[in-house]
Amino acid sequence: MSRIRPTRLGDQLGTVGDFIAAQRRSAELSLRQLAEQTGISNPYLSQIERGLRKPSAEVLQQLAQALRVSAESLYVRAGILDPDDHRSTTVEMAVLADPGLTERQKHVLLEIHTSFVKENERAAADRAEAAPAPNTPAPTGAGSDPAPDPAP
């Protein structure tokens, strides 16, 4: 009887080599051009793309920079980071993996997404600052006299 193992995000999206090759082609770079930009040898890069070598985090960082993708998304695909601990990358990974978008379109979409996230974080911080602290009495009006003592 075969056991069904849970599908991981990295498994669904293909190997890191497949992703790197797709991003390289999308950026209209040859293998040699990417190798020159990253300082990674052409044969080693070819082996990574074909799944024969597992790149280190440092190599992934260099590739991420040259391909204009997040290193975190490459780390998840390479199995260095657990995708369950990095759910925030799902939007980014979906955009970057979409072959129907140009590099410029991907970049613009990710900038918009990032700006929305930052805007929401600022709004939440502003609301937290504006909220009165618990057990703090409400301030009285400026220049008002304290309530008179009740008559004896």
C-alpha positions as CSV (number, residue, x, y, z in Angstrom):
1,M,0.0,0.0,0.0
2,S,1.4,3.4,-1.0
3,R,1.4,6.2,1.5
4,I,0.2,9.6,0.4
5,R,2.5,12.3,1.6
6,P,1.4,15.8,2.1
7,T,2.2,18.1,-0.8
8,R,4.6,20.9,0.2
9,L,4.6,24.3,-1.5
10,G,8.1,23.7,-2.9
11,D,7.0,20.4,-4.5
12,Q,4.1,22.1,-6.1
13,L,6.2,24.8,-7.7
14,G,8.9,22.6,-9.1
15,T,12.6,22.5,-8.3
16,V,14.7,25.5,-7.6
17,G,16.6,24.7,-10.8
18,D,13.4,24.8,-12.8
19,F,12.5,28.1,-11.2
20,I,15.9,29.7,-11.8
21,A,15.9,28.5,-15.5
22,A,12.4,30.0,-16.0
23,Q,13.4,33.3,-14.4
24,R,16.5,33.4,-16.5
25,R,14.6,32.9,-19.7
26,S,11.9,35.4,-18.6
27,A,14.7,38.0,-18.0
28,E,16.0,37.1,-21.5
29,L,19.4,36.1,-20.1
30,S,21.5,33.3,-21.5
31,L,23.1,30.9,-19.1
32,R,26.5,32.5,-19.8
33,Q,25.1,36.0,-19.1
34,L,23.7,34.9,-15.8
35,A,26.9,33.2,-14.9
36,E,28.9,36.4,-15.6
37,Q,26.5,38.5,-13.6
38,T,26.6,36.2,-10.5
39,G,30.2,35.1,-10.7
40,I,29.0,31.5,-10.7
41,S,30.6,29.2,-13.3
42,N,28.6,28.4,-16.4
43,P,28.9,24.6,-15.9
44,Y,27.9,24.8,-12.2
45,L,24.9,27.0,-13.0
46,S,23.8,24.6,-15.7
47,Q,24.0,21.7,-13.2
48,I,21.9,23.7,-10.7
49,E,19.2,24.4,-13.4
50,R,19.2,20.7,-14.4
51,G,18.8,19.6,-10.7
52,L,22.2,17.9,-10.6
53,R,23.6,20.2,-7.9
54,K,22.0,21.8,-4.8
55,P,23.1,25.4,-4.5
56,S,24.2,26.9,-1.2
57,A,22.4,29.8,0.4
58,E,25.2,32.1,-0.7
59,V,24.8,31.0,-4.4
60,L,21.0,31.4,-4.1
61,Q,21.5,34.9,-2.8
62,Q,23.7,35.8,-5.8
63,L,21.2,34.3,-8.2
64,A,18.3,36.1,-6.5
65,Q,20.0,39.5,-6.8
66,A,20.8,38.9,-10.5
67,L,17.3,37.6,-11.3
68,R,15.6,40.3,-9.2
69,V,13.7,37.9,-7.1
70,S,13.7,37.5,-3.3
71,A,16.4,35.2,-1.8
72,E,13.7,34.0,0.6
73,S,11.6,32.6,-2.3
74,L,14.7,30.7,-3.6
75,Y,15.4,29.4,-0.1
76,V,11.9,28.1,0.2
77,R,12.1,26.4,-3.2
78,A,15.5,24.9,-2.3
79,G,14.2,23.5,0.9
80,I,16.4,25.8,3.1
81,L,13.4,27.5,4.6
82,D,10.0,26.0,5.5
83,P,7.2,27.5,3.4
84,D,4.8,27.1,6.3
85,D,7.0,29.6,8.2
86,H,7.2,32.0,5.3
87,R,3.6,32.4,4.1
88,S,4.2,36.0,3.3
89,T,6.2,34.9,0.2
90,T,3.2,33.3,-1.5
91,V,2.1,36.5,-3.3
92,E,5.6,37.2,-4.3
93,M,6.2,33.6,-5.5
94,A,3.0,33.6,-7.5
95,V,3.9,36.8,-9.3
96,L,7.5,35.8,-9.9
97,A,6.5,32.3,-11.2
98,D,3.9,33.7,-13.7
99,P,5.3,33.2,-17.2
100,G,2.6,35.5,-18.6
101,L,4.2,38.6,-17.0
102,T,7.2,40.5,-18.1
103,E,10.0,41.3,-15.6
104,R,8.8,44.9,-15.5
105,Q,5.2,43.9,-14.8
106,K,6.4,41.6,-12.0
107,H,8.5,44.3,-10.5
108,V,5.6,46.8,-10.6
109,L,3.1,44.3,-9.1
110,L,5.5,43.5,-6.2
111,E,6.1,47.2,-5.5
112,I,2.4,47.8,-5.3
113,H,1.9,44.8,-3.0
114,T,4.7,46.0,-0.8
115,S,3.3,49.5,-0.6
116,F,-0.1,48.2,0.4
117,V,1.4,46.0,3.1
118,K,3.4,48.9,4.5
119,E,0.4,51.2,4.3
120,N,-1.7,48.7,6.3
121,E,1.1,48.3,8.9
122,R,1.3,52.1,9.3
123,A,-2.4,52.4,9.7
124,A,-2.4,49.7,12.4
125,A,0.4,51.4,14.2
126,D,-1.4,54.7,14.1
127,R,-4.6,53.1,15.5
128,A,-2.6,51.5,18.3
129,E,-1.1,54.8,19.2
130,A,-4.4,56.6,19.2
131,A,-6.2,54.0,21.3
132,P,-6.4,55.0,25.0
133,A,-4.4,52.9,27.4
134,P,-6.5,50.5,29.4
135,N,-7.7,51.8,32.8
136,T,-6.8,55.4,31.9
137,P,-9.5,57.9,32.9
138,A,-10.8,60.0,30.0
139,P,-9.4,63.5,30.0
140,T,-11.7,66.3,31.1
141,G,-12.3,69.3,28.9
142,A,-9.7,72.0,28.8
143,G,-10.4,74.8,31.3
144,S,-13.2,73.0,32.9
145,D,-13.6,73.0,36.7
146,P,-13.7,69.8,38.5
147,A,-17.1,68.5,39.4
148,P,-18.5,70.3,42.5
149,D,-18.6,68.4,45.8
150,P,-22.1,67.2,46.5
151,A,-24.0,69.3,49.0
152,P,-23.9,68.0,52.6
